[in-house]
Amino acid sequence: MNIRIPAIGVAAFCAAWLLSATTAPSSAQTKPTPCPVGPTPAPIVSKGAGKIGEVVKAEKFAIQVNNVERGKTYGSLGKPKDSANELIAIDFTLQSTADKEVGAYLSRARLRDSDGFEYEATSFGKDPTLKSQNDVPSGQKRRGWVTFEIPKAAKGLVFAYEAVPFKPAAETLLGQ
């Protein structure tokens, strides 16, 4: 024997059950659950992260951090906007190992610190900056500076570059 329940009845029952299960009586007071307090975990760094001067390979491209300057200014616009911050400029080389999809853009560069904060490149800084280009041909390289504004107290810096959208970035430990 099959029993058929109209769909509207099932929906009404489920809605009533959800409301009763999630609605507390007006006289009840709930206390917030405290968050655990402890040290902030270190940022996730890929196993293939390199060091300054090393070539770090990723899918379809490779990077090499050539030089790092911290705490300098670059012309009238190349200064931190906040006095608690400083500039860090990174000279790096991007090499394509594919004919398509590898792009050279400042917007694909990121800097992470040991507290897990991530910083985007600024539009000002040390010259010559990395020049933008779609589809850097296989075997060709692009070199330039990318500058970030970060807190002076930032430590454990990791430079990450994502040359191919939605693919893992190549990372370099800056030892800063």
C-alpha positions in Angstrom: 0.0 0.0 0.0 1.5 3.3 -1.1 0.7 6.5 0.9 0.9 9.7 -1.0 1.5 12.9 0.9 1.0 16.2 -1.0 4.3 18.1 -1.6 2.8 21.2 0.1 2.2 19.2 3.3 5.8 18.0 3.4 7.1 21.5 2.8 4.8 23.0 5.6 5.9 20.3 8.0 9.6 20.8 7.3 9.3 24.6 7.7 7.4 24.3 11.0 10.0 21.8 12.3 12.9 24.1 11.3 11.3 27.1 13.0 10.6 25.2 16.2 14.2 23.8 16.3 15.9 27.1 15.7 13.7 29.5 17.6 14.5 29.9 21.3 11.7 31.0 23.7 11.7 34.7 24.4 12.5 34.2 28.1 15.6 32.2 27.3 18.9 34.1 27.2 21.8 32.6 25.3 25.5 33.2 26.1 28.0 33.6 23.3 30.5 30.8 23.0 34.0 32.1 23.7 36.6 31.7 21.0 39.8 29.9 22.0 42.7 32.2 22.7 46.2 31.2 21.6 49.0 32.0 19.2 48.1 32.8 15.6 49.1 30.0 13.3 51.8 30.6 10.7 50.5 31.1 7.2 50.3 28.2 4.9 53.3 28.0 2.7 53.6 25.4 -0.1 56.2 22.7 0.2 57.9 24.0 -3.0 58.5 27.5 -1.6 62.0 28.8 -2.5 64.4 31.3 -1.1 65.7 34.5 -2.5 67.8 33.8 -5.6 66.3 30.3 -6.2 64.0 29.5 -9.3 60.6 28.3 -8.1 58.6 26.4 -10.6 54.9 26.2 -10.8 52.4 25.0 -13.5 53.3 26.7 -16.8 55.7 29.3 -15.2 58.6 29.9 -12.8 59.7 32.9 -10.7 62.9 34.0 -9.2 63.2 36.7 -6.5 66.4 38.6 -7.3 66.5 41.3 -4.7 64.4 42.8 -1.8 64.5 46.3 -0.4 62.6 47.2 2.8 62.0 50.6 4.4 62.9 52.9 1.5 60.9 55.5 -0.3 60.7 56.0 -4.1 60.1 59.6 -5.2 57.3 61.8 -4.1 54.5 59.2 -4.5 56.5 56.2 -3.3 56.0 56.7 0.4 53.8 54.8 2.8 50.3 56.3 3.3 50.4 55.4 7.0 53.3 56.2 9.4 53.0 52.7 11.0 53.8 51.2 7.6 56.8 50.8 5.3 57.4 49.9 1.7 58.9 46.6 0.6 60.0 46.3 -3.0 60.7 43.0 -4.6 62.7 42.6 -7.9 61.6 39.3 -9.5 61.8 37.5 -12.8 58.8 35.6 -14.4 59.5 33.0 -17.0 56.8 31.3 -19.0 56.9 27.6 -19.8 53.7 27.7 -21.9 52.5 29.5 -25.0 49.2 30.7 -23.4 47.7 31.7 -20.1 50.8 33.0 -18.4 50.3 36.7 -17.6 52.6 39.3 -16.2 50.5 41.6 -13.9 51.2 43.4 -10.7 47.7 42.4 -9.5 48.8 38.8 -9.4 51.5 39.4 -6.8 50.8 39.0 -3.1 52.7 39.3 0.1 51.7 37.3 3.2 53.0 37.7 6.8 53.2 35.1 9.6 50.0 36.5 11.1 48.1 35.4 7.9 47.6 38.9 6.5 47.9 39.3 2.8 49.0 42.5 1.0 48.4 43.6 -2.6 50.9 45.4 -4.7 50.7 49.2 -4.7 50.4 51.3 -7.8 53.6 53.3 -6.9 57.1 52.2 -5.9 60.4 51.2 -7.2 61.0 51.4 -11.0 61.1 49.7 -13.4 57.9 47.9 -12.4 56.8 44.6 -13.9 55.3 45.5 -17.3 51.8 43.9 -17.9 51.5 41.4 -20.7 49.0 38.7 -21.7 50.2 35.3 -22.8 54.0 35.6 -22.3 55.4 33.2 -24.9 57.1 30.0 -23.7 60.8 30.5 -22.8 60.5 34.3 -22.5 61.1 36.2 -19.3 59.7 39.4 -17.7 61.6 41.2 -14.9 60.5 44.1 -12.8 59.9 45.5 -9.3 56.6 45.1 -7.4 56.1 47.2 -4.2 53.9 46.6 -1.2 52.9 48.7 1.8 53.0 46.6 4.9 53.1 47.3 8.7 56.7 47.9 10.0 56.2 45.0 12.5 55.3 42.4 9.7 57.5 39.3 9.9 57.7 35.9 8.2 57.1 37.3 4.7 56.2 35.1 1.8 56.0 36.5 -1.8 53.5 34.7 -4.0 52.9 35.1 -7.7 49.9 33.5 -9.5 50.8 33.8 -13.3 48.0 31.4 -14.3 44.5 32.1 -13.0 43.1 29.4 -10.7 46.4 27.5 -10.5 48.7 27.4 -7.5 51.1 30.3 -7.0 54.9 30.1 -6.9 56.1 31.2 -3.5 59.4 32.5 -2.1 60.3 32.9 1.5 61.8 36.3 2.0 63.3 35.7 5.4 62.2 39.1 6.6 
